[in-house]
Amino acid sequence: MALALADWASIATIVTGCAAIFAVGFGYWQTRQFRKQQLESLARDHYQHFLELCIAYPEFASPGDKVDAEARTFSDNTERFVQYEWFFTAGCNSLEAIFVAVGQLPHWKATAVSIVNEHRAYMLSQRYVDSQRPTGDPKFEAFVDCVLGRDVVKAGLDLKAPG
């Protein structure tokens, strides 16, 4: 049984519609993939900047008990403390940018947790709360509070540290 010209026209319309839907879906998927790659690249750039700071100032990268935020000293030196605060501010800025871009990914969340833990003593100080606390993204601040064990409740945020 041969199809009439009108039947072929109907089939062509259906095929064209399906192809258009597929093209829109593929374009959406491709755009999402590109965006994910851009965010990952942005996070890596910020992390690279932070690592360069850590290489230049290894004593600030893992300060241990050298920071006395209340006395405002680093290894009993006030000038070094000022340098540490600038290092910390730059690092925290990079960390916040990473968190905002890709903080929902487990490997980046684990990276953020490890960095916060390296600076835990300072971040728990009143000095940090008064002068250095991130002023940007509220989800990042809530994440930091969660990692530090502060008693906060931020509804709707999955802030559990990996592990």
Backbone as ProteinMPNN parsed JSONL, in Angstrom:
{"seq_chain_A": "MALALADWASIATIVTGCAAIFAVGFGYWQTRQFRKQQLESLARDHYQHFLELCIAYPEFASPGDKVDAEARTFSDNTERFVQYEWFFTAGCNSLEAIFVAVGQLPHWKATAVSIVNEHRAYMLSQRYVDSQRPTGDPKFEAFVDCVLGRDVVKAGLDLKAPG", "coords_chain_A": {"N_chain_A": [[0.847, -1.166, 0.0], [0.718, 2.065, -0.958], [1.859, 5.223, 0.22], [0.126, 8.262, 0.456], [0.734, 11.56, -0.808], [0.031, 13.464, 1.094], [0.245, 11.949, 3.405], [2.988, 11.501, 3.511], [3.804, 14.116, 3.936], [2.785, 14.593, 6.479], [4.297, 12.755, 7.946], [6.845, 13.84, 7.519], [6.552, 16.259, 8.867], [6.28, 15.369, 11.499], [8.757, 14.072, 11.893], [10.47, 16.265, 11.544], [9.668, 17.831, 13.719], [10.419, 16.124, 15.853], [13.183, 16.075, 15.407], [13.773, 18.751, 15.918], [13.115, 18.958, 18.639], [14.995, 17.155, 19.671], [17.345, 18.531, 18.939], [17.139, 20.895, 20.456], [17.2, 19.785, 23.036], [19.745, 18.562, 22.993], [21.336, 20.833, 22.632], [20.818, 22.179, 25.047], [21.903, 20.302, 26.882], [24.581, 20.329, 26.044], [25.273, 22.993, 26.581], [25.016, 23.026, 29.372], [27.066, 21.214, 30.06], [29.304, 22.613, 29.139], [29.177, 24.838, 30.824], [29.632, 23.606, 33.316], [32.272, 22.769, 32.914], [33.505, 25.261, 32.651], [33.114, 26.31, 35.249], [34.556, 24.465, 36.776], [37.102, 24.949, 35.744], [37.442, 27.616, 36.539], [37.443, 27.229, 39.324], [39.764, 25.688, 39.581], [41.675, 27.565, 38.748], [41.48, 29.482, 40.816], [42.245, 27.851, 42.957], [44.836, 27.213, 42.195], [46.011, 29.731, 42.444], [45.806, 30.026, 45.223], [47.457, 27.88, 46.013], [49.914, 28.793, 45.044], [50.322, 30.947, 46.753], [50.608, 29.465, 49.089], [52.965, 28.085, 48.573], [54.753, 30.192, 48.439], [54.534, 31.19, 51.03], [54.855, 29.082, 53.159], [54.764, 28.779, 55.947], [52.511, 30.149, 56.672], [50.538, 28.733, 55.407], [50.095, 26.36, 56.803], [49.604, 27.012, 59.741], [49.494, 25.986, 62.332], [50.031, 26.17, 65.783], [51.066, 28.707, 65.782], [49.693, 31.054, 65.425], [48.338, 33.613, 67.27], [45.535, 34.954, 67.728], [44.233, 36.647, 69.492], [46.281, 38.053, 70.778], [47.303, 39.075, 68.561], [49.547, 38.079, 67.104], [52.01, 36.292, 65.219], [53.938, 33.627, 65.648], [54.858, 35.021, 67.878], [55.244, 37.558, 66.805], [54.22, 40.643, 65.735], [54.222, 41.931, 63.228], [54.443, 39.79, 61.454], [52.002, 38.64, 61.97], [50.224, 40.445, 60.782], [50.95, 40.024, 58.129], [50.188, 37.339, 57.938], [47.394, 37.631, 58.222], [46.772, 38.98, 55.835], [47.568, 37.023, 54.004], [45.755, 35.014, 54.758], [43.303, 36.305, 54.179], [43.439, 36.587, 51.374], [43.601, 33.871, 50.694], [41.182, 32.943, 51.769], [39.382, 34.334, 50.213], [39.856, 33.123, 47.718], [39.07, 30.536, 48.411], [36.346, 30.914, 48.979], [35.418, 31.653, 46.436], [35.898, 29.269, 45.063], [34.183, 27.579, 46.484], [31.663, 28.736, 45.919], [31.542, 28.327, 43.165], [31.947, 25.501, 42.719], [31.393, 24.126, 45.043], [29.539, 22.182, 45.724], [30.429, 19.799, 44.806], [31.851, 16.745, 45.831], [34.741, 16.338, 45.992], [35.774, 18.921, 45.885], [34.513, 20.023, 48.064], [35.71, 18.562, 50.09], [38.314, 19.522, 49.841], [37.918, 22.191, 50.592], [37.123, 21.808, 53.26], [39.502, 20.771, 54.346], [41.214, 22.983, 54.128], [39.918, 24.913, 55.711], [40.15, 23.59, 58.157], [42.924, 23.725, 58.541], [43.227, 26.317, 59.32], [41.729, 26.592, 61.521], [42.025, 27.433, 64.282], [42.449, 30.202, 64.086], [40.113, 30.928, 62.716], [38.189, 30.409, 64.559], [38.518, 32.4, 66.335], [37.738, 35.523, 67.971], [38.759, 37.686, 66.651], [38.76, 36.936, 63.937], [35.977, 36.724, 63.532], [35.207, 39.373, 63.977], [36.703, 40.88, 62.09], [37.602, 39.518, 59.779], [35.822, 37.707, 58.768], [34.207, 36.093, 56.093], [32.381, 38.072, 53.818], [30.725, 37.612, 51.802], [29.106, 35.17, 50.197], [26.332, 33.712, 51.748], [25.913, 30.956, 51.998], [28.468, 29.939, 51.923], [29.535, 31.016, 54.286], [27.883, 29.688, 56.098], [28.689, 27.087, 55.591], [31.388, 27.186, 56.458], [30.919, 27.725, 59.179], [29.656, 25.328, 59.861], [31.727, 23.439, 59.418], [33.508, 24.324, 61.345], [32.113, 23.693, 63.569], [30.345, 25.381, 64.779], [27.356, 26.368, 66.44], [24.923, 26.447, 64.458], [22.018, 26.778, 62.454], [21.122, 26.217, 59.282], [18.672, 26.197, 57.185], [17.804, 23.87, 54.685], [20.334, 23.473, 53.552], [22.83, 21.277, 52.531], [25.315, 20.604, 54.349], [27.121, 18.812, 55.28], [30.296, 17.632, 56.036], [32.485, 15.771, 53.937], [33.227, 12.313, 54.478]], "CA_chain_A": [[0.0, 0.0, 0.0], [1.522, 3.27, -1.13], [1.429, 6.374, 1.005], [-0.235, 9.44, -0.324], [1.584, 12.724, -0.601], [-0.378, 14.074, 2.369], [0.798, 11.105, 4.467], [4.418, 11.808, 3.573], [3.92, 15.457, 4.523], [2.554, 14.426, 7.921], [5.481, 12.073, 8.493], [7.936, 14.817, 7.492], [6.296, 17.226, 9.945], [6.578, 14.677, 12.767], [10.214, 13.876, 11.951], [11.065, 17.584, 11.75], [9.392, 18.194, 15.117], [11.291, 15.302, 16.721], [14.561, 16.55, 15.234], [13.885, 20.048, 16.608], [13.137, 18.666, 20.086], [16.308, 16.566, 19.948], [18.362, 19.584, 18.812], [17.029, 21.762, 21.626], [17.692, 19.006, 24.184], [21.197, 18.418, 22.874], [21.916, 22.155, 22.883], [20.726, 22.409, 26.497], [22.884, 19.423, 27.533], [25.908, 20.819, 25.687], [25.477, 24.246, 27.317], [25.248, 22.658, 30.778], [28.401, 20.617, 30.148], [30.267, 23.699, 28.972], [29.127, 25.628, 32.059], [30.321, 22.821, 34.353], [33.704, 22.84, 32.623], [33.941, 26.621, 32.978], [33.163, 26.446, 36.71], [35.686, 23.657, 37.24], [38.303, 25.682, 35.359], [37.507, 28.767, 37.441], [37.849, 26.724, 40.64], [41.189, 25.3, 39.498], [42.47, 28.799, 38.708], [41.521, 30.031, 42.181], [43.023, 26.94, 43.796], [46.231, 27.4, 41.794], [46.442, 30.984, 43.087], [45.987, 29.721, 46.641], [48.653, 27.029, 46.152], [51.083, 29.652, 44.844], [50.502, 31.64, 48.034], [51.099, 28.484, 50.059], [54.376, 27.813, 48.257], [55.509, 31.395, 48.799], [54.453, 31.403, 52.479], [54.445, 27.795, 53.733], [54.476, 28.882, 57.379], [51.141, 30.643, 56.797], [49.628, 27.728, 54.865], [49.802, 25.444, 57.91], [50.144, 27.797, 60.855], [49.535, 25.269, 63.606], [49.768, 27.007, 66.968], [51.852, 29.947, 65.678], [48.798, 32.208, 65.384], [47.631, 34.025, 68.481], [44.668, 36.008, 67.201], [43.884, 37.614, 70.538], [47.46, 38.906, 70.96], [47.639, 39.522, 67.205], [50.93, 37.725, 66.792], [52.337, 35.048, 64.519], [55.238, 33.286, 66.249], [55.169, 36.141, 68.778], [55.651, 38.695, 65.997], [53.018, 41.357, 65.282], [54.311, 42.186, 61.79], [54.134, 38.513, 60.789], [50.56, 38.435, 62.101], [49.587, 41.254, 59.73], [51.185, 39.292, 56.883], [49.327, 36.155, 57.97], [46.011, 38.027, 57.956], [46.643, 39.245, 54.404], [47.604, 35.695, 53.379], [44.484, 34.368, 55.066], [42.233, 36.984, 53.449], [43.554, 36.19, 49.971], [43.242, 32.456, 50.619], [39.753, 32.798, 52.045], [38.701, 34.827, 49.019], [39.943, 32.039, 46.733], [38.259, 29.42, 48.891], [34.934, 31.258, 48.785], [35.136, 31.574, 44.999], [35.841, 27.838, 44.744], [32.958, 27.036, 47.073], [30.498, 29.234, 45.179], [31.538, 27.733, 41.825], [31.87, 24.027, 42.668], [31.379, 23.606, 46.412], [28.643, 21.056, 45.892], [31.127, 18.578, 44.389], [32.507, 16.178, 47.025], [36.193, 16.524, 46.071], [36.04, 20.33, 46.204], [34.058, 20.238, 49.435], [36.771, 18.004, 50.936], [39.419, 20.481, 49.784], [37.536, 23.337, 51.425], [37.157, 21.37, 54.663], [40.895, 20.654, 54.789], [41.778, 24.33, 54.262], [39.317, 25.505, 56.915], [40.746, 22.935, 59.329], [44.296, 24.23, 58.727], [43.15, 27.658, 59.915], [40.651, 26.476, 62.513], [42.249, 28.247, 65.493], [42.207, 31.606, 63.743], [38.721, 31.11, 62.316], [37.355, 30.342, 65.763], [38.822, 33.554, 67.185], [36.894, 36.713, 67.868], [39.391, 38.539, 65.641], [38.217, 36.515, 62.644], [34.558, 37.089, 63.488], [35.079, 40.828, 63.918], [37.371, 41.607, 61.005], [37.991, 38.763, 58.588], [34.781, 36.774, 58.341], [33.769, 36.362, 54.713], [31.19, 38.919, 53.755], [30.052, 37.327, 50.546], [28.05, 34.185, 50.053], [25.857, 33.176, 53.028], [26.086, 29.499, 52.045], [29.868, 29.687, 52.283], [29.663, 31.294, 55.72], [27.227, 28.586, 56.808], [29.574, 25.927, 55.436], [32.514, 27.385, 57.374], [30.392, 27.527, 60.534], [29.418, 23.897, 60.041], [33.036, 22.777, 59.544], [34.092, 24.736, 62.621], [31.295, 23.171, 64.654], [29.534, 26.413, 65.424], [25.963, 25.966, 66.585], [24.088, 27.205, 63.534], [21.06, 26.008, 61.67], [20.855, 26.838, 57.992], [17.679, 25.327, 56.577], [17.909, 23.539, 53.274], [21.699, 23.351, 53.055], [23.521, 20.032, 52.844], [26.646, 21.106, 54.681], [27.922, 17.776, 55.916], [31.626, 17.453, 55.481], [32.663, 14.404, 53.473], [34.006, 11.439, 55.34]], "C_chain_A": [[0.898, 1.236, 0.0], [0.944, 4.406, -0.308], [1.136, 7.545, 0.083], [0.705, 10.581, 0.031], [1.273, 13.408, 0.73], [0.174, 13.273, 3.552], [2.292, 11.381, 4.644], [4.651, 13.184, 4.206], [3.723, 15.396, 6.033], [3.757, 13.782, 8.599], [6.656, 13.041, 8.558], [7.776, 15.841, 8.605], [6.641, 16.616, 11.302], [8.083, 14.497, 12.931], [10.917, 15.204, 12.215], [10.861, 18.042, 13.184], [10.274, 17.423, 16.082], [12.745, 15.762, 16.629], [14.772, 17.875, 15.958], [13.953, 19.843, 18.121], [14.491, 18.082, 20.481], [17.396, 17.642, 19.923], [18.331, 20.522, 20.009], [17.561, 21.049, 22.868], [19.2, 18.848, 24.157], [21.897, 19.744, 23.146], [21.916, 22.493, 24.362], [21.781, 21.586, 27.234], [24.302, 19.946, 27.287], [26.24, 22.112, 26.448], [25.75, 23.966, 28.79], [26.648, 22.069, 30.975], [29.48, 21.687, 30.051], [30.33, 24.543, 30.237], [29.847, 24.898, 33.194], [31.832, 22.886, 34.16], [34.262, 24.217, 32.952], [34.084, 26.793, 34.488], [34.332, 25.662, 37.289], [37.003, 24.367, 36.924], [38.509, 26.902, 36.259], [37.99, 28.329, 38.828], [39.328, 26.339, 40.635], [42.099, 26.528, 39.45], [42.59, 29.421, 40.106], [42.362, 29.152, 43.107], [44.509, 27.067, 43.476], [46.797, 28.665, 42.439], [46.702, 30.743, 44.577], [47.241, 28.871, 46.864], [49.942, 27.838, 45.95], [51.37, 30.467, 46.099], [51.098, 30.693, 49.081], [52.571, 28.15, 49.833], [55.24, 28.995, 48.678], [55.581, 31.594, 50.308], [54.011, 30.119, 53.187], [54.106, 27.868, 55.224], [53.062, 29.401, 57.624], [50.128, 29.603, 56.329], [49.192, 26.729, 55.934], [50.337, 26.069, 59.188], [50.24, 27.062, 62.187], [49.19, 26.187, 64.753], [50.559, 28.316, 66.95], [50.984, 31.205, 65.724], [48.169, 32.416, 66.757], [46.783, 35.233, 68.09], [44.33, 37.051, 68.25], [45.047, 38.578, 70.795], [47.9, 39.54, 69.635], [49.116, 39.33, 66.9], [50.968, 36.421, 66.01], [53.761, 34.715, 64.941], [55.756, 34.454, 67.084], [55.621, 37.407, 68.044], [54.404, 39.37, 65.422], [53.041, 41.636, 63.773], [53.958, 40.923, 60.995], [52.634, 38.215, 60.88], [49.805, 39.223, 61.039], [49.754, 40.553, 58.38], [50.297, 38.045, 56.816], [47.882, 36.531, 57.662], [45.801, 38.347, 56.477], [46.68, 37.935, 53.618], [46.256, 35.007, 53.55], [43.336, 34.986, 54.268], [42.26, 36.59, 51.974], [43.148, 34.731, 49.79], [41.759, 32.227, 50.822], [38.923, 33.292, 50.863], [38.711, 33.763, 47.922], [39.04, 30.879, 47.13], [36.771, 29.693, 48.694], [34.549, 31.172, 47.311], [35.031, 30.122, 44.546], [34.526, 27.256, 45.243], [31.725, 27.468, 46.291], [30.402, 28.546, 43.815], [31.26, 26.238, 41.851], [31.815, 23.386, 44.048], [30.47, 22.42, 46.646], [29.297, 19.729, 45.493], [31.958, 18.033, 45.551], [34.013, 16.438, 47.111], [36.56, 17.974, 46.379], [35.594, 20.645, 47.624], [35.12, 19.712, 50.408], [37.987, 18.921, 50.965], [39.133, 21.671, 50.685], [37.594, 22.986, 52.906], [38.596, 21.314, 55.156], [41.536, 22.024, 54.987], [41.218, 25.017, 55.507], [39.947, 24.889, 58.16], [42.183, 23.38, 59.592], [44.3, 25.569, 59.465], [42.069, 27.739, 60.992], [40.839, 27.411, 63.701], [41.96, 29.719, 65.212], [40.732, 31.848, 63.442], [37.748, 31.006, 63.491], [37.553, 31.554, 66.672], [37.831, 34.693, 66.978], [37.446, 37.673, 66.814], [38.851, 38.214, 64.246], [36.761, 36.966, 62.504], [34.393, 38.592, 63.294], [35.631, 41.453, 62.637], [37.597, 40.827, 59.718], [36.9, 37.857, 58.034], [34.328, 37.114, 56.921], [32.448, 37.134, 54.7], [30.387, 38.644, 52.496], [28.902, 36.35, 50.672], [27.613, 33.593, 51.401], [26.002, 31.657, 53.131], [27.532, 29.143, 52.404], [30.086, 29.934, 53.768], [29.032, 30.183, 56.542], [28.073, 27.318, 56.741], [30.753, 26.021, 56.409], [32.062, 27.163, 58.811], [30.169, 26.054, 60.83], [30.735, 23.148, 60.249], [33.671, 23.089, 60.896], [33.288, 24.238, 63.823], [30.525, 24.232, 65.411], [28.087, 25.962, 65.431], [25.079, 26.855, 65.715], [23.132, 26.258, 62.829], [20.766, 26.804, 60.401], [19.943, 25.894, 57.22], [17.98, 25.11, 55.096], [19.31, 23.393, 52.726], [22.282, 22.009, 53.481], [24.983, 20.384, 53.082], [27.529, 20.055, 55.315], [29.269, 17.654, 55.224], [31.773, 16.007, 55.031], [33.476, 13.606, 54.474], [33.289, 11.094, 56.505]], "O_chain_A": [[1.739, 1.402, 0.883], [-0.27, 4.542, -0.155], [1.813, 7.771, -0.921], [1.383, 10.548, 1.057], [2.184, 13.88, 1.411], [0.528, 13.848, 4.581], [2.794, 11.481, 5.764], [5.62, 13.367, 4.943], [4.424, 16.078, 6.779], [4.181, 14.201, 9.676], [7.387, 13.06, 9.549], [8.762, 16.247, 9.22], [7.229, 17.283, 12.153], [8.62, 14.748, 14.009], [11.85, 15.267, 13.015], [11.779, 18.584, 13.8], [10.818, 17.999, 17.025], [13.45, 15.832, 17.635], [15.83, 18.1, 16.546], [14.755, 20.481, 18.803], [15.065, 18.466, 21.5], [18.271, 17.66, 20.788], [19.382, 20.904, 20.524], [18.292, 21.643, 23.662], [19.86, 18.986, 25.187], [22.931, 19.778, 23.812], [22.895, 23.031, 24.88], [22.476, 22.105, 28.108], [25.121, 19.999, 28.205], [27.369, 22.29, 26.905], [26.619, 24.597, 29.391], [27.33, 22.393, 31.947], [30.455, 21.663, 30.802], [31.415, 24.922, 30.677], [30.595, 25.518, 33.951], [32.581, 23.041, 35.124], [35.371, 24.328, 33.474], [35.07, 27.362, 34.955], [35.02, 26.142, 38.19], [37.915, 24.38, 37.75], [39.629, 27.179, 36.688], [38.843, 28.982, 39.43], [40.054, 26.637, 41.583], [43.175, 26.526, 40.048], [43.674, 29.834, 40.519], [43.105, 29.662, 43.946], [45.346, 27.034, 44.377], [47.929, 28.667, 42.922], [47.704, 31.207, 45.12], [48.0, 29.119, 47.801], [50.945, 27.586, 46.618], [52.529, 30.656, 46.468], [51.976, 31.076, 49.854], [53.326, 27.957, 50.785], [56.334, 28.812, 49.213], [56.576, 32.111, 50.816], [52.918, 30.068, 53.752], [53.263, 27.112, 55.71], [52.475, 29.125, 58.67], [48.989, 29.589, 56.798], [48.036, 26.306, 55.955], [51.409, 25.694, 59.663], [50.988, 27.475, 63.072], [48.187, 26.898, 64.714], [50.706, 28.964, 67.987], [51.477, 32.292, 66.024], [47.552, 31.513, 67.322], [47.246, 36.374, 68.118], [44.159, 38.225, 67.921], [44.832, 39.772, 71.005], [48.756, 40.424, 69.607], [49.828, 40.253, 66.503], [50.084, 35.572, 66.125], [54.691, 35.454, 64.617], [56.927, 34.824, 67.008], [56.317, 38.238, 68.627], [53.627, 38.74, 64.706], [52.001, 41.584, 63.117], [53.257, 40.992, 59.986], [52.064, 37.61, 59.972], [48.846, 38.716, 60.458], [48.815, 40.494, 57.586], [49.726, 37.735, 55.771], [47.21, 35.82, 56.914], [44.752, 38.018, 55.922], [45.912, 37.755, 52.673], [45.691, 34.483, 52.59], [42.49, 34.265, 53.74], [41.217, 36.293, 51.391], [42.435, 34.393, 48.845], [41.148, 31.414, 50.129], [37.875, 32.723, 50.556], [37.692, 33.529, 47.272], [38.336, 30.311, 46.295], [36.022, 28.804, 48.29], [33.474, 30.673, 46.976], [34.17, 29.784, 43.734], [33.841, 26.532, 44.521], [30.839, 26.655, 46.028], [29.305, 28.22, 43.361], [30.425, 25.752, 41.088], [32.16, 22.214, 44.197], [30.604, 21.721, 47.651], [28.775, 18.66, 45.808], [32.693, 18.788, 46.188], [34.518, 16.731, 48.195], [37.553, 18.228, 47.06], [36.228, 21.446, 48.311], [35.397, 20.343, 51.429], [38.621, 19.077, 52.009], [39.996, 22.108, 51.447], [38.065, 23.784, 53.716], [38.886, 21.761, 56.265], [42.321, 22.208, 55.917], [41.964, 25.633, 56.268], [40.245, 25.602, 59.118], [42.617, 23.409, 60.743], [45.265, 25.907, 60.151], [41.571, 28.815, 61.319], [39.903, 28.111, 64.087], [41.308, 30.396, 66.006], [40.166, 32.856, 63.865], [36.611, 31.471, 63.405], [36.839, 31.715, 67.662], [37.179, 34.796, 65.939], [36.686, 38.389, 66.162], [38.526, 39.116, 63.473], [36.37, 37.522, 61.478], [33.532, 39.031, 62.531], [35.088, 42.445, 62.149], [37.768, 41.433, 58.661], [37.047, 37.302, 56.945], [34.096, 38.278, 56.594], [31.536, 36.862, 55.481], [29.461, 39.388, 52.173], [27.844, 36.688, 51.202], [28.439, 33.031, 52.121], [26.193, 31.126, 54.225], [27.781, 28.162, 53.105], [30.753, 29.144, 54.437], [29.579, 29.778, 57.567], [28.163, 26.57, 57.714], [31.075, 25.054, 57.099], [32.747, 26.486, 59.579], [30.463, 25.586, 61.93], [30.844, 22.319, 61.152], [34.294, 22.226, 61.514], [33.737, 24.351, 64.963], [30.101, 24.014, 66.546], [27.647, 25.252, 64.527], [24.558, 27.874, 66.168], [23.428, 25.078, 62.642], [20.232, 27.912, 60.449], [20.406, 24.898, 56.663], [18.355, 26.03, 54.369], [19.466, 23.203, 51.52], [22.231, 21.649, 54.657], [25.782, 20.453, 52.148], [28.593, 20.383, 55.841], [29.361, 17.583, 53.998], [31.241, 15.104, 55.678], [34.298, 14.148, 55.214], [33.8, 10.357, 57.349]]}, "name": "protein", "num_of_chains": 1, "seq": "MALALADWASIATIVTGCAAIFAVGFGYWQTRQFRKQQLESLARDHYQHFLELCIAYPEFASPGDKVDAEARTFSDNTERFVQYEWFFTAGCNSLEAIFVAVGQLPHWKATAVSIVNEHRAYMLSQRYVDSQRPTGDPKFEAFVDCVLGRDVVKAGLDLKAPG"}
